[in-house]
Amino acid sequence: MLMHERKIARSELKITRTTSVEMSHDQLLDWIDACRWVTENTEAGDLFLTPRMNQTFKWRTGRAEVVTHKDIPQDAQGIVDWWDRIDDVYRFELPDGGRRWLPNLGAQGQQKIEELGWKYGAKYALVEGYRPIRFSVQRIGMAEAYSNRSFTIYKLPAKPE
């Protein structure tokens, strides 16, 4: 157990994210377990694609994320770059040219997640509530490294040369 963790009674727990999406007690325990796996099984310098509205990945794991809504830069160019990453990783384009937030990082699909990993140097993708990602049988790519009831961590393949 990490030093900052403690047992949480069900009666204490009602976590509301900034999107008003609630995380159940079981989901929180699964999140803590996934973060523990990251801490114990990945290198400190590994970079992760993570769920858009997560709030504690970096705090629980000590690992960096490609982008997170919580780490907003304080300079003009940094804010533009941060927004471009948020948009690139978590939104998709509709056939009519509109754009929508993805319900889940896994909704990007295998090919897009791999491309995002190559573009930003991520070695892993932590996907919430979207298991398994459907893979093409002929394609060797992302491999499931860890999963529980609520989250799956995929090891992303190296960029082909």
N, C-alpha and C positions, 0 to 999 in steps of 0.2 A: 504494500500500500504506500502510495506517495505521501510525503509529509503533510501536504495540504488537504488531503482527503480525510473524511470521517464518515462513519456510518450515518446514513440518512434514513430517518423514519418516514414511512409512507405519509403519515399525517402532516409532516413538515413540507412535503414536496409538491410544488406546483410551479413549474418553471415556465414562464411565458417569454417567448422570443420576441424580438422587435416586430415580427410579422404577425404577432398574435397567435402563432402556432404553439401549442403546448407540447412539452415533452413529458411523457409519462415516467413514472418511477423506473419501470423496466427499461425504457429507452435511455434514461440517464445512466443506469447501471451498464447498459450495453456501450454507451458512449465512453464511459470511464474505462471499461474493459478494452475497447478498441484503442484508446489513447495509451493505455498501459502496454498493449502489444507493440504499438509504435515505439514507445520508449525503450522497450526491451529487445526489439528485433531490427531496428534500423539505425543507421549512422546519424550522428548529430548534425551533419551537413546535408542530409537528404531533404529534398524539397517536395511538398505535397500539394496536390489539388484536393480541396476540402469542400464540404457542404457550404453553400453560400451564406447561410445565416448562423453558422457555428460561432460560438463566442469564447470557447476555452481551449481550442486545440493547441495553440502555441504555449499557453500557460500550463496545460497538463503534460505536454510532450517535450517542450524545449525545441521543437522542430519548426522550420519556416514553412510558410504557405505561399503559393503563387500570388494569391490576393485574398484579402478578407475585408469585409465591410467595416471592421473595427479599426484597422490600421490606416487611417486617412492621413496622408502627408499634409504638411503645413505650408508648403510653397505652391505657387500657381502651377508650374510645370509638373510637379509631383502629383497634384490633384488630377490633372488631365491624364497623366499616365496611369494613375490608379483607376480612374473611371474607365479608361480604355480596356484595362485588364478585366475589371468587373463585367463590362459589357461583352468582352470576347469570351470569357469563361462561362458566364451564367445566363446569357440571353440567346435567343434563336430568332431567325428571320422567318416571317410568315410568307406564303406565296404572294400575298397582296402587297408586300414590302413593309408591313408592320413588324414590330419586334415585341417579344414577350419574354418575361423571366421564365426560366425553366423551373418546373416543379422540383427537380432534383438533378444534380450533376450527372447522374447515370443516364438521364434522358438525352444527353448529348450523343450517346452511343459509343461503341468501341473506337471507331476510326477517329472521330473528333476528339475524344479524350486522349488518344495516343498522339494526335497532332498537337494538342495543347501541351502535352508533356514535352514533346520535342521542342516546341516553340519557346517554352519557358524554363526548360531544364528540370521538370518534375520527374521524380523517380517512382512516385506512388500516387494513386488516387483513392481517397476515402469517400465512399459513396453511401448515402443514407437510404435505407428502405427501398433499394432497387437491386434485388439480387435474384437470379444472376443476370448479368448483361449477356445478351444473346450474341454468341460469337459465330463467325463463319468457320465451318469445319476445316476448310482449306487454309485458313489464315492462322499463322502462329503469331501471337501478339501478347496482349495483357494476360497475366496469370493471377488467379486469385491467391493472395498471400494469407488472408485472414478473413473470417466472417463470424458474425453472431446473428441474433434475431433481427437486429435493426441496422447493422452496418456491414459493409464489405470493403476490404482494402485490396486493391489490385496493384501488383508490381508492373510498372510500365516498361515496355521493351525499349532497348536502345534505338536511336534513330538509325535507319538503314543508310549505308554509305553508298 
